[in-house]
Amino acid sequence: MGASSKTKGKQALNKSHQYAAYGRRTPFPWLLRRHSKGAAVLSVRKEIMKPKISIITLGVENLERATRFYGEGLGLPKHDFEGGNISFFSLEGTWLALYPREELAKDIGLAISTQAGFSGITLAHNVASKSEVDAVLSQAVSAGAQLIKPAVEVFWGGYSGYFQDPEGHYWEVAYNPYQDLT
């Protein structure tokens, strides 16, 4: 009697995972790289950083005003935290932190820049419809934000607009009909 199908499957699996460095086949050819002497060696990258952002920290001039804007104005759920000059908001999949700008720069080891303007970073909030884009922009403006760009149909087929929070951070509110990012 021959080996069971379970044993045959296990033997095939073990055989397919033997490394090319030993002159055998591998089911993962993209992991192979050539050694300087021409021998193929298995190159396994260890993923250290996971593909996620845990906390987004915004440096703010007025922590109380910013906390009120995000908590009361936009309705983000504030996390109770005692100790420290910082506010946390628990979001879906990440956290938003507000920290005095000068203290944040000091923590990083940077001199604080007094130059105002566009920092090169925007935050985005995606919603499920065009009407929700308009509603969120309206809510932000009612809470004290400045409307920077009213929502319009955009070149990539979506619908979006921008506001600037009271601390100068730019937010895009967008509806993407091709990718659900809500």
Backbone hydrogen bonds in HBPLUS format (Angstrom, degrees):
<---DONOR---> <-ACCEPTOR-->    atom                        ^
c    i                          cat <-CA-CA->   ^        H-A-AA   ^      H-
h    n   atom  resd res      DA  || num        DHA   H-A  angle D-A-AA Bond
n    s   type  num  typ     dist DA aas  dist angle  dist       angle   num
A0008-LYS N   A0004-SER O   2.93 MM   4  6.24 162.8  1.96 155.5 160.5     1
A0009-GLY N   A0005-SER O   2.95 MM   4  6.04 157.4  2.01 141.0 147.0     2
A0010-LYS N   A0006-LYS O   3.05 MM   4  6.27 152.8  2.13 141.9 149.2     3
A0011-GLN N   A0007-THR O   2.91 MM   4  6.16 157.4  1.96 151.8 157.8     4
A0012-ALA N   A0008-LYS O   2.92 MM   4  6.14 157.6  1.97 149.7 155.9     5
A0013-LEU N   A0009-GLY O   2.95 MM   4  6.12 156.2  2.01 145.2 151.8     6
A0014-ASN N   A0010-LYS O   2.95 MM   4  6.17 165.7  1.97 150.4 153.9     7
A0015-LYS N   A0011-GLN O   2.93 MM   4  6.08 159.8  1.97 146.7 152.6     8
A0016-SER N   A0012-ALA O   2.94 MM   4  6.10 153.1  2.02 146.7 153.6     9
A0017-HIS N   A0014-ASN O   3.30 MM   3  5.39 143.1  2.44  98.7 108.7    10
A0018-GLN N   A0015-LYS O   3.38 MM   3  5.63 168.2  2.39 110.2 111.5    11
A0022-TYR N   A0019-TYR O   3.14 MM   3  5.81 160.9  2.18 113.9 119.4    12
A0023-GLY N   A0020-ALA O   2.85 MM   3  4.95 157.7  1.90 118.4 117.0    13
A0031-LEU N   A0028-PHE O   3.00 MM   3  5.72 165.3  2.02 124.1 129.0    14
A0032-LEU N   A0029-PRO O   3.11 MM   3  5.45 162.9  2.14 110.6 115.9    15
A0043-SER N   A0031-LEU O   2.59 MM  12  5.06 155.9  1.65 148.5 157.4    16
A0033-ARG N   A0041-VAL O   3.06 MM   8  5.68 157.8  2.11 158.0 165.0    17
A0041-VAL N   A0033-ARG O   2.95 MM   8  5.68 169.9  1.96 169.5 172.6    18
A0035-HIS N   A0039-ALA O   2.71 MM   4  5.19 171.0  1.72 159.2 162.4    19
A0038-GLY N   A0035-HIS O   2.82 MM   3  5.22 160.2  1.86 124.7 125.9    20
A0052-LYS N   A0050-LYS O   2.82 MM   2  5.69 132.9  2.04 111.0  96.1    21
A0095-TRP N   A0054-SER O   2.88 MM  41  6.19 137.1  2.06 137.3 151.0    22
A0056-ILE N   A0095-TRP O   2.89 MM  39  6.29 157.4  1.94 153.8 159.0    23
A0097-ALA N   A0056-ILE O   2.79 MM  41  6.03 167.4  1.81 151.6 152.5    24
A0058-LEU N   A0097-ALA O   2.84 MM  39  6.22 162.7  1.87 159.6 159.8    25
A0099-TYR N   A0058-LEU O   3.11 MM  41  6.30 164.5  2.13 157.3 158.1    26
A0060-VAL N   A0099-TYR O   2.88 MM  39  5.94 154.1  1.95 141.8 148.6    27
A0101-ARG N   A0060-VAL O   2.70 MM  41  4.71 162.9  1.73 130.3 132.3    28
A0066-ALA N   A0062-ASN O   2.98 MM   4  6.18 167.1  2.00 158.2 162.3    29
A0067-THR N   A0063-LEU O   2.85 MM   4  5.91 159.9  1.89 149.4 155.3    30
A0068-ARG N   A0064-GLU O   3.01 MM   4  6.17 157.6  2.06 146.2 152.2    31
A0069-PHE N   A0065-ARG O   2.93 MM   4  6.17 157.5  1.98 148.6 154.9    32
A0070-TYR N   A0066-ALA O   3.04 MM   4  6.29 171.5  2.05 157.3 157.5    33
A0071-GLY N   A0067-THR O   2.88 MM   4  5.80 158.4  1.93 146.5 153.8    34
A0072-GLU N   A0068-ARG O   2.85 MM   4  5.25 131.6  2.09 128.4 142.4    35
A0073-GLY N   A0068-ARG O   3.06 MM   5  6.49 157.7  2.11 151.2 157.0    36
A0074-LEU N   A0069-PHE O   2.89 MM   5  6.38 136.4  2.08 151.2 165.0    37
A0076-LEU N   A0070-TYR O   2.96 MM   6  5.80 160.6  2.00 162.3 157.0    38
A0075-GLY N   A0071-GLY O   3.10 MM   4  4.92 120.2  2.48 108.6 121.9    39
A0090-SER N   A0077-PRO O   3.03 MM  13  5.88 140.5  2.19 167.0 174.0    40
A0079-HIS N   A0088-PHE O   2.79 MM   9  5.34 172.3  1.79 139.8 142.6    41
A0087-SER N   A0098-LEU O   2.99 MM  11  5.10 157.2  2.05 143.0 149.8    42
A0098-LEU N   A0087-SER O   2.84 MM  11  5.10 154.4  1.91 146.8 153.4    43
A0089-PHE N   A0096-LEU O   2.77 MM   7  5.06 146.6  1.88 152.0 160.7    44
A0096-LEU N   A0089-PHE O   2.92 MM   7  5.06 163.2  1.94 147.8 153.5    45
A0091-LEU N   A0094-THR O   2.93 MM   3  5.31 146.5  2.04 152.9 159.4    46
A0103-GLU N   A0100-PRO O   3.00 MM   3  5.30 115.2  2.44 104.5 120.2    47
A0104-LEU N   A0100-PRO O   2.86 MM   4  6.15 154.1  1.92 157.1 165.9    48
A0105-ALA N   A0101-ARG O   2.96 MM   4  6.20 162.2  1.99 152.0 156.0    49
A0106-LYS N   A0102-GLU O   3.01 MM   4  6.21 156.3  2.07 142.3 149.2    50
A0107-ASP N   A0103-GLU O   2.85 MM   4  6.06 152.2  1.93 144.8 152.5    51
A0108-ILE N   A0104-LEU O   3.05 MM   4  6.33 149.8  2.14 147.4 154.8    52
A0109-GLY N   A0105-ALA O   2.90 MM   4  6.07 134.3  2.11 139.6 153.2    53
A0110-LEU N   A0105-ALA O   2.80 MM   5  5.01 167.0  1.82 150.5 147.8    54
A0123-LEU N   A0170-TYR O   2.97 MM  47  6.35 164.0  1.99 151.5 155.8    55
A0172-GLU N   A0123-LEU O   2.73 MM  49  6.18 158.0  1.77 157.1 164.5    56
A0125-HIS N   A0172-GLU O   2.83 MM  47  6.24 152.1  1.91 159.6 169.1    57
A0174-ALA N   A0125-HIS O   3.05 MM  49  6.36 156.4  2.11 140.5 147.2    58
A0127-VAL N   A0174-ALA O   2.86 MM  47  6.19 156.6  1.92 160.9 167.2    59
A0133-VAL N   A0129-SER O   3.25 MM   4  6.65 143.6  2.39 140.0 149.4    60
A0133-VAL N   A0130-LYS O   3.07 MM   3  5.11 122.9  2.41  95.9 110.5    61
A0134-ASP N   A0130-LYS O   3.19 MM   4  6.61 161.2  2.23 154.3 157.0    62
A0135-ALA N   A0131-SER O   2.98 MM   4  6.22 152.9  2.06 141.2 149.2    63
A0136-VAL N   A0132-GLU O   2.89 MM   4  6.05 163.2  1.92 151.3 154.4    64
A0137-LEU N   A0133-VAL O   3.00 MM   4  6.20 166.7  2.02 155.5 159.5    65
A0138-SER N   A0134-ASP O   2.99 MM   4  6.11 156.8  2.04 144.1 150.8    66
A0139-GLN N   A0135-ALA O   2.89 MM   4  6.11 154.4  1.96 145.4 152.7    67
A0140-ALA N   A0136-VAL O   2.90 MM   4  6.13 161.6  1.94 153.4 157.6    68
A0141-VAL N   A0137-LEU O   3.03 MM   4  6.25 162.6  2.06 150.1 154.4    69
A0142-SER N   A0138-SER O   2.91 MM   4  6.10 160.1  1.95 149.6 155.4    70
A0143-ALA N   A0139-GLN O   3.00 MM   4  6.20 134.6  2.22 140.2 152.2    71
A0143-ALA N   A0140-ALA O   3.11 MM   3  5.06 128.7  2.39  92.8 106.6    72
A0145-ALA N   A0140-ALA O   2.89 MM   5  5.31 162.6  1.92 143.7 139.3    73
A0144-GLY N   A0141-VAL O   3.06 MM   3  5.17 159.1  2.11 104.7 111.3    74
A0146-GLN N   A0164-GLN O   2.91 MM  18  5.16 163.3  1.94 148.7 152.4    75
A0164-GLN N   A0146-GLN O   2.83 MM  18  5.16 155.7  1.89 147.0 155.3    76
A0148-ILE N   A0162-TYR O   2.91 MM  14  5.30 150.9  1.99 131.3 138.0    77
A0149-LYS N   A0162-TYR O   3.11 MM  13  4.90 167.9  2.13 130.5 130.6    78
A0162-TYR N   A0149-LYS O   2.84 MM  13  4.90 150.2  1.93 132.4 142.5    79
A0152-VAL N   A0160-SER O   2.96 MM   8  5.68 149.5  2.05 139.6 138.6    80
A0160-SER N   A0152-VAL O   3.07 MM   8  5.68 153.6  2.14 154.6 152.3    81
A0154-VAL N   A0158-GLY O   2.95 MM   4  5.44 165.4  1.98 133.4 136.7    82
A0157-GLY N   A0154-VAL O   2.90 MM   3  5.61 165.8  1.92 129.7 132.4    83
A0159-TYR N   A0175-TYR O   3.11 MM  16  5.21 153.1  2.18 146.0 151.8    84
A0175-TYR N   A0159-TYR O   2.80 MM  16  5.21 150.7  1.88 151.6 161.5    85
A0161-GLY N   A0173-VAL O   3.05 MM  12  5.55 149.2  2.15 147.2 156.6    86
A0173-VAL N   A0161-GLY O   2.86 MM  12  5.55 164.6  1.89 160.6 164.9    87
A0163-PHE N   A0171-TRP O   2.91 MM   8  5.35 153.2  1.98 148.6 157.5    88
A0171-TRP N   A0163-PHE O   2.80 MM   8  5.35 166.2  1.81 167.9 170.2    89
A0165-ASP N   A0169-HIS O   2.85 MM   4  5.37 159.6  1.89 155.0 154.9    90
A0168-GLY N   A0165-ASP O   2.91 MM   3  5.38 169.7  1.92 124.0 126.5    91
